[in-house]
Amino acid sequence: AYARWVQSYRDLPVLINQWANVVRWEKVTRPFLRTTEFLWQEGHTAHETADEAQEETLKILALYKEFAESVLAMPVVDGQKSESEKFAGASRTYSIEALMGDGRALQAGTSHKLGQNFAKAFEIQFQGRDKTVQHAWTTSWGVSTRLIGGVIMTHGDDSGLILPPRVAPWQVVIVPIPRGNWKETVLPTCEAICAQLKAAGIRVRLDADDSNTPGWKFSEYEMRGVPLRLEIGPKDIEKSTVFAARRDTRAKQALPMEGLAGTVQALLDEIQSALLDRARAFRESHTSAATNYDEFKAVMEGRPGFVQSPWCGSAACEADIKAETQATIRNIPFGFEQAPGVGCIRCATPATVTAWFAKAY
């Protein structure tokens, strides 16, 4: 299609985003992470120059990182993949790598600078400004429903999901406490507060189903990961307060009904920030450094998280490390060039970069 669309430099750039279902015949499937069929968002672009393609590749990687951290509260390491780990046919592959709660890494998104390889294979040519026939410079990039698995494993606990407020379908659940003629007393107040929160743009659910007890509802919405629960009973109405319970810390407090929408929004923002801070602290506490191979192998026992180590750039060393420890290079983060004179952990020859290793999904 691109070969038909592109005839001149005036037709460039071509920037296509699509959502698609993909089938892959995985030998071993894992819910969300590796499934036979999954949904992804992917982009395919064609550019006039190599510099434009490089700029697009890094722009999308930065966008993915911003989304992962600001919306999903999932901190990621952005950097370049090794030659062995890059996308087949690409000139460079960049990725964002997240650390899950069990100490394994997860490739959360990729952005590929494809060079002219695919343009030559599919004859995507155009007449340049100098009247010569040239091949386009292309990119591709994508994230998938794997991000759902990433959110689950970054924030969840033994009670179920913990969802960041910015991505939670329900940010708040209101649970009436049935006492006496609660449908005439408590329920109207709950409905008024629900309407007030909705008017403020907060995604809220009022659960007035009297076939389940409040205790059952507390457990249900904890499992579903709703960030904030508001409990309202006769005594709360007498005090003009609501009882709030956070999902992330399980902290509870009484909130005044006056100005409740603003208070709830501030709490949701606080929860969003706290989840990112907690996940980042977990990653930092599970990131270590190893400067020789014996130390590296010792650290890699179990699931230690990220291990930063000097690497010479040799595919043979990388393959040996993977075969002997199950650890792979997740990426070489931006700004982590290796200091002169430091030896590769595997072969001791001068290292060129600091690579981040981990056992990964």
TAFEN-V73268 format. One record per residue. N is the residue number from 1. RES is the residue in one small letter. NEAR is the number of other ideal C-beta (glycine too) atoms within 10 Angstrom. Layout:
# TAFEN-V73268
n:N res:RES near:NEAR
n:N res:RES near:NEAR
This chain:
# TAFEN-V73268
n:1 res:a near:10
n:2 res:y near:19
n:3 res:a near:14
n:4 res:r near:8
n:5 res:w near:13
n:6 res:v near:23
n:7 res:q near:11
n:8 res:s near:11
n:9 res:y near:17
n:10 res:r near:10
n:11 res:d near:15
n:12 res:l near:20
n:13 res:p near:19
n:14 res:v near:16
n:15 res:l near:12
n:16 res:i near:14
n:17 res:n near:12
n:18 res:q near:10
n:19 res:w near:8
n:20 res:a near:11
n:21 res:n near:9
n:22 res:v near:14
n:23 res:v near:9
n:24 res:r near:10
n:25 res:w near:6
n:26 res:e near:13
n:27 res:k near:5
n:28 res:v near:5
n:29 res:t near:13
n:30 res:r near:11
n:31 res:p near:10
n:32 res:f near:18
n:33 res:l near:21
n:34 res:r near:15
n:35 res:t near:18
n:36 res:t near:10
n:37 res:e near:11
n:38 res:f near:18
n:39 res:l near:12
n:40 res:w near:16
n:41 res:q near:16
n:42 res:e near:16
n:43 res:g near:16
n:44 res:h near:19
n:45 res:t near:23
n:46 res:a near:27
n:47 res:h near:22
n:48 res:e near:20
n:49 res:t near:15
n:50 res:a near:13
n:51 res:d near:10
n:52 res:e near:16
n:53 res:a near:25
n:54 res:q near:17
n:55 res:e near:14
n:56 res:e near:22
n:57 res:t near:27
n:58 res:l near:17
n:59 res:k near:13
n:60 res:i near:23
n:61 res:l near:24
n:62 res:a near:14
n:63 res:l near:14
n:64 res:y near:24
n:65 res:k near:18
n:66 res:e near:12
n:67 res:f near:19
n:68 res:a near:24
n:69 res:e near:17
n:70 res:s near:13
n:71 res:v near:15
n:72 res:l near:25
n:73 res:a near:27
n:74 res:m near:29
n:75 res:p near:22
n:76 res:v near:26
n:77 res:v near:23
n:78 res:d near:20
n:79 res:g near:22
n:80 res:q near:20
n:81 res:k near:21
n:82 res:s near:19
n:83 res:e near:14
n:84 res:s near:13
n:85 res:e near:18
n:86 res:k near:19
n:87 res:f near:18
n:88 res:a near:7
n:89 res:g near:12
n:90 res:a near:22
n:91 res:s near:17
n:92 res:r near:19
n:93 res:t near:23
n:94 res:y near:26
n:95 res:s near:23
n:96 res:i near:27
n:97 res:e near:24
n:98 res:a near:26
n:99 res:l near:30
n:100 res:m near:25
n:101 res:g near:14
n:102 res:d near:10
n:103 res:g near:15
n:104 res:r near:16
n:105 res:a near:24
n:106 res:l near:23
n:107 res:q near:21
n:108 res:a near:26
n:109 res:g near:28
n:110 res:t near:25
n:111 res:s near:27
n:112 res:h near:28
n:113 res:k near:24
n:114 res:l near:23
n:115 res:g near:19
n:116 res:q near:16
n:117 res:n near:14
n:118 res:f near:21
n:119 res:a near:22
n:120 res:k near:12
n:121 res:a near:10
n:122 res:f near:14
n:123 res:e near:12
n:124 res:i near:23
n:125 res:q near:16
n:126 res:f near:21
n:127 res:q near:15
n:128 res:g near:14
n:129 res:r near:10
n:130 res:d near:7
n:131 res:k near:6
n:132 res:t near:8
n:133 res:v near:8
n:134 res:q near:17
n:135 res:h near:19
n:136 res:a near:28
n:137 res:w near:27
n:138 res:t near:26
n:139 res:t near:28
n:140 res:s near:21
n:141 res:w near:25
n:142 res:g near:20
n:143 res:v near:21
n:144 res:s near:20
n:145 res:t near:18
n:146 res:r near:21
n:147 res:l near:24
n:148 res:i near:16
n:149 res:g near:20
n:150 res:g near:25
n:151 res:v near:25
n:152 res:i near:19
n:153 res:m near:19
n:154 res:t near:27
n:155 res:h near:22
n:156 res:g near:16
n:157 res:d near:13
n:158 res:d near:4
n:159 res:s near:12
n:160 res:g near:16
n:161 res:l near:17
n:162 res:i near:25
n:163 res:l near:25
n:164 res:p near:26
n:165 res:p near:27
n:166 res:r near:17
n:167 res:v near:18
n:168 res:a near:22
n:169 res:p near:10
n:170 res:w near:19
n:171 res:q near:25
n:172 res:v near:26
n:173 res:v near:24
n:174 res:i near:22
n:175 res:v near:27
n:176 res:p near:26
n:177 res:i near:16
n:178 res:p near:16
n:179 res:r near:11
n:180 res:g near:10
n:181 res:n near:10
n:182 res:w near:19
n:183 res:k near:12
n:184 res:e near:8
n:185 res:t near:14
n:186 res:v near:21
n:187 res:l near:17
n:188 res:p near:12
n:189 res:t near:20
n:190 res:c near:23
n:191 res:e near:14
n:192 res:a near:11
n:193 res:i near:21
n:194 res:c near:20
n:195 res:a near:12
n:196 res:q near:16
n:197 res:l near:21
n:198 res:k near:14
n:199 res:a near:9
n:200 res:a near:13
n:201 res:g near:9
n:202 res:i near:18
n:203 res:r near:15
n:204 res:v near:21
n:205 res:r near:15
n:206 res:l near:20
n:207 res:d near:17
n:208 res:a near:15
n:209 res:d near:10
n:210 res:d near:11
n:211 res:s near:5
n:212 res:n near:12
n:213 res:t near:11
n:214 res:p near:14
n:215 res:g near:9
n:216 res:w near:12
n:217 res:k near:17
n:218 res:f near:15
n:219 res:s near:14
n:220 res:e near:15
n:221 res:y near:23
n:222 res:e near:19
n:223 res:m near:13
n:224 res:r near:17
n:225 res:g near:23
n:226 res:v near:24
n:227 res:p near:26
n:228 res:l near:25
n:229 res:r near:21
n:230 res:l near:23
n:231 res:e near:20
n:232 res:i near:23
n:233 res:g near:21
n:234 res:p near:17
n:235 res:k near:11
n:236 res:d near:20
n:237 res:i near:17
n:238 res:e near:8
n:239 res:k near:12
n:240 res:s near:12
n:241 res:t near:17
n:242 res:v near:24
n:243 res:f near:18
n:244 res:a near:19
n:245 res:a near:19
n:246 res:r near:18
n:247 res:r near:27
n:248 res:d near:21
n:249 res:t near:13
n:250 res:r near:10
n:251 res:a near:11
n:252 res:k near:11
n:253 res:q near:11
n:254 res:a near:12
n:255 res:l near:17
n:256 res:p near:11
n:257 res:m near:17
n:258 res:e near:9
n:259 res:g near:11
n:260 res:l near:19
n:261 res:a near:16
n:262 res:g near:10
n:263 res:t near:15
n:264 res:v near:25
n:265 res:q near:17
n:266 res:a near:11
n:267 res:l near:20
n:268 res:l near:21
n:269 res:d near:12
n:270 res:e near:15
n:271 res:i near:25
n:272 res:q near:22
n:273 res:s near:13
n:274 res:a near:15
n:275 res:l near:25
n:276 res:l near:20
n:277 res:d near:12
n:278 res:r near:17
n:279 res:a near:23
n:280 res:r near:15
n:281 res:a near:11
n:282 res:f near:17
n:283 res:r near:21
n:284 res:e near:12
n:285 res:s near:9
n:286 res:h near:17
n:287 res:t near:16
n:288 res:s near:15
n:289 res:a near:13
n:290 res:a near:19
n:291 res:t near:13
n:292 res:n near:15
n:293 res:y near:20
n:294 res:d near:9
n:295 res:e near:15
n:296 res:f near:21
n:297 res:k near:15
n:298 res:a near:11
n:299 res:v near:18
n:300 res:m near:21
n:301 res:e near:8
n:302 res:g near:8
n:303 res:r near:15
n:304 res:p near:18
n:305 res:g near:23
n:306 res:f near:21
n:307 res:v near:23
n:308 res:q near:16
n:309 res:s near:28
n:310 res:p near:22
n:311 res:w near:25
n:312 res:c near:21
n:313 res:g near:17
n:314 res:s near:17
n:315 res:a near:11
n:316 res:a near:11
n:317 res:c near:19
n:318 res:e near:23
n:319 res:a near:13
n:320 res:d near:14
n:321 res:i near:24
n:322 res:k near:16
n:323 res:a near:8
n:324 res:e near:13
n:325 res:t near:17
n:326 res:q near:12
n:327 res:a near:22
n:328 res:t near:20
n:329 res:i near:23
n:330 res:r near:27
n:331 res:n near:25
n:332 res:i near:22
n:333 res:p near:18
n:334 res:f near:13
n:335 res:g near:7
n:336 res:f near:15
n:337 res:e near:12
n:338 res:q near:20
n:339 res:a near:8
n:340 res:p near:8
n:341 res:g near:7
n:342 res:v near:17
n:343 res:g near:16
n:344 res:c near:24
n:345 res:i near:24
n:346 res:r near:22
n:347 res:c near:15
n:348 res:a near:14
n:349 res:t near:12
n:350 res:p near:14
n:351 res:a near:25
n:352 res:t near:17
n:353 res:v near:20
n:354 res:t near:19
n:355 res:a near:28
n:356 res:w near:24
n:357 res:f near:26
n:358 res:a near:26
n:359 res:k near:20
n:360 res:a near:16
n:361 res:y near:17
